[in-house]
Amino acid sequence: MATGNLLRFGQHKDAVEKIDSIVKVEGIDVLFIGPSDLSQSLGYPGDAGHPVVKKVMNDAFSKIIESEKIAGTAGNLERLDVRAIYA
């Protein structure tokens, strides 16, 4: 049975800024972004739907998907407006 690794990251803007390096790590299959903590670190506490937070998440999700990894979040994708990257 194949097993994958889960890396929960994106709790802070510093982690998202390093996404290009993180997606290259061998054995990591899933990358998770926590919108609430991310919004806090970006200066928009409690506002995961803020346009800046959405852009950061969309950019990160795009890079994750382009690297053929699985992107995940605990957030409401409709509210975060990240569905377009799956179309």
PLY file of the C-alpha trace (Angstrom):
ply
format ascii 1.0
element vertex 87
property float x
property float y
property float z
element edge 86
property int vertex1
property int vertex2
end_header
0.00 0.00 0.00
1.33 3.42 -0.95
1.43 6.00 1.76
1.74 9.74 1.47
2.88 12.40 3.81
0.77 15.28 4.96
2.34 18.63 5.64
0.06 21.04 7.37
1.37 24.46 6.66
0.19 27.92 5.83
-0.61 28.83 9.37
1.69 31.80 8.86
2.60 33.99 5.91
6.26 32.91 6.19
5.31 29.33 5.33
3.27 30.41 2.31
6.15 32.57 1.13
8.29 29.39 1.04
5.75 27.39 -0.97
8.06 27.08 -3.99
10.59 25.20 -1.86
8.03 23.21 0.10
6.35 21.72 -2.99
9.72 20.34 -4.11
10.19 18.23 -0.97
10.12 14.55 -1.93
7.37 12.55 -0.25
5.01 15.41 0.51
1.74 14.79 -1.28
-0.70 17.14 0.47
-0.20 20.74 1.49
-2.73 22.34 3.82
-3.43 26.04 4.32
-5.11 27.30 7.48
-6.97 30.47 6.46
-7.73 31.79 9.95
-4.17 31.79 11.22
-2.92 32.92 7.82
-5.28 35.91 7.87
-3.98 36.79 11.34
-0.35 36.74 10.19
-1.22 38.86 7.15
-2.74 41.54 9.37
-6.41 40.73 8.77
-7.37 38.82 11.94
-10.65 36.96 11.64
-11.08 37.96 7.99
-10.08 34.95 5.92
-12.28 36.34 3.12
-10.26 39.55 2.82
-9.02 40.12 -0.77
-5.36 40.00 0.30
-5.86 36.69 2.12
-7.78 35.25 -0.84
-5.00 36.26 -3.24
-2.32 34.68 -1.07
-4.35 31.48 -0.79
-5.16 31.39 -4.51
-1.51 31.90 -5.41
-0.43 29.16 -2.99
-3.10 26.74 -4.22
-2.11 27.37 -7.82
1.53 26.56 -7.06
0.56 23.44 -5.11
-1.65 22.15 -7.90
0.90 23.04 -10.61
3.42 20.91 -8.71
0.94 17.99 -8.89
0.36 18.00 -5.14
-2.99 18.07 -3.37
-4.06 21.39 -1.86
-6.25 21.43 1.22
-7.85 23.88 3.60
-10.24 23.92 6.51
-11.89 27.01 5.10
-15.09 27.39 3.13
-13.94 27.42 -0.50
-16.92 29.50 -1.63
-16.17 32.18 0.91
-12.49 32.05 0.07
-13.22 32.15 -3.68
-10.60 29.56 -4.55
-12.79 27.30 -6.68
-11.62 28.93 -9.93
-8.26 27.19 -9.74
-9.99 23.81 -10.00
-11.93 24.67 -13.17
0 1
1 2
2 3
3 4
4 5
5 6
6 7
7 8
8 9
9 10
10 11
11 12
12 13
13 14
14 15
15 16
16 17
17 18
18 19
19 20
20 21
21 22
22 23
23 24
24 25
25 26
26 27
27 28
28 29
29 30
30 31
31 32
32 33
33 34
34 35
35 36
36 37
37 38
38 39
39 40
40 41
41 42
42 43
43 44
44 45
45 46
46 47
47 48
48 49
49 50
50 51
51 52
52 53
53 54
54 55
55 56
56 57
57 58
58 59
59 60
60 61
61 62
62 63
63 64
64 65
65 66
66 67
67 68
68 69
69 70
70 71
71 72
72 73
73 74
74 75
75 76
76 77
77 78
78 79
79 80
80 81
81 82
82 83
83 84
84 85
85 86
